[in-house]
Amino acid sequence: MSSGNINQKGQNRPQQQPQQPPRQNPPPPEPAETESAVSEPRSERKATLAILGAGPIGVEAALVASRLKIDFMWFEKAQVGDHLNKWGHLQTHAPAKTMVSEIGLEEIRKNNLEEFLVNLEEPATGKAFRDGYLSLLLETPLLSGKLEAGTEAVAAGRDNRLREDPRGPRDPVGPFRLYVRGPNNQEQHVLADAVIDCTGVLATPRPMGKGGLPAPGENACKDRIAYCVEDIPGADRKKFADRTVMVVGAGVSAATAVTQLAELAKEHEATWVVWLSRRNSTLPVRRIPQDPLKGRDSIAAAANHIACRPEGNLEFHSGAWIDRLEPQGNDKPVKVFATIGGKEQMWEVDRILSLCGYQPSRLLNRELRMPWETSLDLPPTGLDSREQELNPGPATEEPGWYVLGSKSYGRASGFEVRAGYRQVRQAMAEILRVRLPEITKRLAA
Ligand SMILES: Cc1cc2nc3c(=O)[nH]c(=O)nc-3n(C[C@H](O)[C@H](O)[C@H](O)COP(=O)(O)OP(=O)(O)OC[C@H]3O[C@@H](n4cnc5c(N)ncnc54)[C@H](O)[C@@H]3O)c2cc1C
């Protein structure tokens, strides 16, 4: 039996190298004669750019930086494409070709890795896209050895001032100082003139209680709650088949769960789904007008259809606010209390899928002056989210800090990977202080 992996096209590929070991710190610089070098602590590293996160946008940022010969450090809390792995069993909403970039494809082809490339013409699972695109790029000379996996960017500040220090327009702006924690809790500070933060939002799901807060009892029932779409038809089937399942939320994730549970109920007739949505609308899922991701729109439409039909294994309640949860002990269902139209109702459920969306973590940037209240943390009101390319960029009081990728959309979903690839080019143009067409020209050279 071969020890190789089978790719989507059924080809054997050599066993993939284990995740890149975290790069060792370069040896401390030789003592230099200049004053500034002598006064620097020996453990600090410096680069023009730090890239945080290795999802699709982080990988693209690293590719572009490499091609533009910008020196950069690159930190990833877990492993490349870790958030895609979280939904590794689900399909992308569009063919994989809509999730790849031209330069990514060029690098894969140039390095004879094309045979392992994910099938671009079909939607791919999150895992297949990770293995058949992002991981391949890490094997190319441009990126090989660059990613410091297992290294979390924990906090960021400015080197020469605190958040609360008064700052005038002419005050010098020092580099960013990042506190990163690697394997074995190895801690270090690194300095970077610019930071591209593409750490995504999937690590910070929103709780299900009233006011966007955890519901009393939510914590105590954690072992019965998943904050992502589990593998309902596959590995997690037993948790759902012939069980009472509550789905909370009305986004695409909730729609995906509901459609998969409805399928499961065809085989397992005792499966019962209680679907709660906060919004007062008979159609739970808001469809994006002319959604370019057709798969996403089909799921939304199918879930809305299921919610409206009188027969089936599902009850749908709009205008529902979760009040509290009560555990009843091992192997017993959880009690969920919710208010609907001013009346309290209670269900006993075996499993809860809390799919109330995600929010950007504020922890990383807490020592910086970020415009959270006005933009990042809120849906881009008044703007078609597709127009919100680069956010916040120069609008922030922290020039040089770029929030890109899904995190740049804050609590709003609807981000498309391709928009993130454009953001990367805009950010690089600002970092190099050139115009966008110049970046395009340099990348093509
Ligand atoms: C079922 C499904 C289907 C989809 N289909 C499509 C589609 O067809 N087309 C499309 O355009 N989009 C699609 N998307 C959305 C798309 O996958 C995401 O928008 C995209 O992955 C976001 O990329 P990102 O790089 O911004 O963030 P992420 O992919 O979330 O990556 C963030 C990375 O940062 C790391 N990280 C987090 N915190 C830190 C830290 N403090 N320090 C260091 N690293 C950190 C994480 O481990 C992770 O690897 C789909 C999503 C789902 C769930």
The ligand as an SDF file (V2000), in Angstrom:
LIG
                    3D

 53 58  0  0  0  0  0  0  0  0999 V2000
  -18.1340   26.3700    3.6750 C   0  0  0  0  0  0  0  0  0  0  0  0
  -17.3660   27.5680    3.1610 C   0  0  0  0  0  0  0  0  0  0  0  0
  -17.2410   27.7600    1.7970 C   0  0  0  0  0  0  0  0  0  0  0  0
  -16.5740   28.8880    1.2970 C   0  0  0  0  0  0  0  0  0  0  0  0
  -16.4800   29.0620   -0.0510 N   0  0  0  0  0  0  0  0  0  0  0  0
  -15.8800   30.1550   -0.5480 C   0  0  0  0  0  0  0  0  0  0  0  0
  -15.7930   30.3660   -1.9570 C   0  0  0  0  0  0  0  0  0  0  0  0
  -16.2650   29.5740   -2.7690 O   0  0  0  0  0  0  0  0  0  0  0  0
  -15.1600   31.4940   -2.4100 N   0  0  0  0  0  0  0  0  0  0  0  0
  -14.6270   32.4130   -1.5310 C   0  0  0  0  0  0  0  0  0  0  0  0
  -14.0790   33.4140   -1.9940 O   0  0  0  0  0  0  0  0  0  0  0  0
  -14.6860   32.2350   -0.1980 N   0  0  0  0  0  0  0  0  0  0  0  0
  -15.2980   31.1310    0.3160 C   0  0  0  0  0  0  0  0  0  0  0  0
  -15.3530   30.9540    1.6680 N   0  0  0  0  0  0  0  0  0  0  0  0
  -14.7830   31.9630    2.5700 C   0  0  0  0  0  0  0  0  0  0  0  0
  -13.2570   31.8400    2.6510 C   0  0  0  0  0  0  0  0  0  0  0  0
  -12.8630   30.5220    2.9120 O   0  0  0  0  0  0  0  0  0  0  0  0
  -12.7130   32.7480    3.7400 C   0  0  0  0  0  0  0  0  0  0  0  0
  -13.2050   34.0420    3.5300 O   0  0  0  0  0  0  0  0  0  0  0  0
  -11.1930   32.7620    3.7190 C   0  0  0  0  0  0  0  0  0  0  0  0
  -10.6890   31.5410    4.1850 O   0  0  0  0  0  0  0  0  0  0  0  0
  -10.6540   33.8980    4.5680 C   0  0  0  0  0  0  0  0  0  0  0  0
   -9.2740   33.8910    4.4200 O   0  0  0  0  0  0  0  0  0  0  0  0
   -8.3420   34.6800    5.4240 P   0  0  0  0  0  0  0  0  0  0  0  0
   -6.9420   34.3970    4.9700 O   0  0  0  0  0  0  0  0  0  0  0  0
   -8.7960   36.0800    5.5340 O   0  0  0  0  0  0  0  0  0  0  0  0
   -8.5880   34.0430    6.8680 O   0  0  0  0  0  0  0  0  0  0  0  0
   -8.5760   32.5520    7.3960 P   0  0  0  0  0  0  0  0  0  0  0  0
   -8.7410   31.5480    6.3100 O   0  0  0  0  0  0  0  0  0  0  0  0
   -9.5530   32.5640    8.5030 O   0  0  0  0  0  0  0  0  0  0  0  0
   -7.0870   32.3800    7.9600 O   0  0  0  0  0  0  0  0  0  0  0  0
   -6.6350   33.0360    9.1160 C   0  0  0  0  0  0  0  0  0  0  0  0
   -5.3690   32.3200    9.6190 C   0  0  0  0  0  0  0  0  0  0  0  0
   -4.7940   33.1040   10.6720 O   0  0  0  0  0  0  0  0  0  0  0  0
   -4.3780   32.2420   11.7240 C   0  0  0  0  0  0  0  0  0  0  0  0
   -4.3790   33.0190   12.9730 N   0  0  0  0  0  0  0  0  0  0  0  0
   -5.4440   33.4230   13.6990 C   0  0  0  0  0  0  0  0  0  0  0  0
   -5.0470   34.1670   14.7470 N   0  0  0  0  0  0  0  0  0  0  0  0
   -3.7050   34.2550   14.6740 C   0  0  0  0  0  0  0  0  0  0  0  0
   -2.7130   34.9100   15.4700 C   0  0  0  0  0  0  0  0  0  0  0  0
   -3.0380   35.6460   16.5300 N   0  0  0  0  0  0  0  0  0  0  0  0
   -1.3940   34.7820   15.1250 N   0  0  0  0  0  0  0  0  0  0  0  0
   -1.0470   34.0470   14.0280 C   0  0  0  0  0  0  0  0  0  0  0  0
   -1.9550   33.4050   13.2420 N   0  0  0  0  0  0  0  0  0  0  0  0
   -3.2620   33.5080   13.5610 C   0  0  0  0  0  0  0  0  0  0  0  0
   -5.3970   31.1230   11.7190 C   0  0  0  0  0  0  0  0  0  0  0  0
   -4.8950   29.9530   12.3530 O   0  0  0  0  0  0  0  0  0  0  0  0
   -5.6420   30.9330   10.2120 C   0  0  0  0  0  0  0  0  0  0  0  0
   -4.7570   29.9980    9.6390 O   0  0  0  0  0  0  0  0  0  0  0  0
  -16.0100   29.8290    2.1980 C   0  0  0  0  0  0  0  0  0  0  0  0
  -16.1040   29.6150    3.5830 C   0  0  0  0  0  0  0  0  0  0  0  0
  -16.7680   28.5070    4.0620 C   0  0  0  0  0  0  0  0  0  0  0  0
  -16.8670   28.3200    5.5480 C   0  0  0  0  0  0  0  0  0  0  0  0
  1  2  1  0
  2  3  1  0
  2 52  2  0
  3  4  2  0
  4  5  1  0
  4 50  1  0
  5  6  2  0
  6  7  1  0
  6 13  1  0
  7  8  2  0
  7  9  1  0
  9 10  1  0
 10 11  2  0
 10 12  1  0
 12 13  2  0
 13 14  1  0
 14 15  1  0
 14 50  1  0
 15 16  1  0
 16 17  1  0
 16 18  1  0
 18 19  1  0
 18 20  1  0
 20 21  1  0
 20 22  1  0
 22 23  1  0
 23 24  1  0
 24 25  2  0
 24 26  1  0
 24 27  1  0
 27 28  1  0
 28 29  2  0
 28 30  1  0
 28 31  1  0
 31 32  1  0
 32 33  1  0
 33 34  1  0
 33 48  1  0
 34 35  1  0
 35 36  1  0
 35 46  1  0
 36 37  1  0
 36 45  1  0
 37 38  2  0
 38 39  1  0
 39 40  1  0
 39 45  2  0
 40 41  1  0
 40 42  2  0
 42 43  1  0
 43 44  2  0
 44 45  1  0
 46 47  1  0
 46 48  1  0
 48 49  1  0
 50 51  2  0
 51 52  1  0
 52 53  1  0
M  END
$$$$
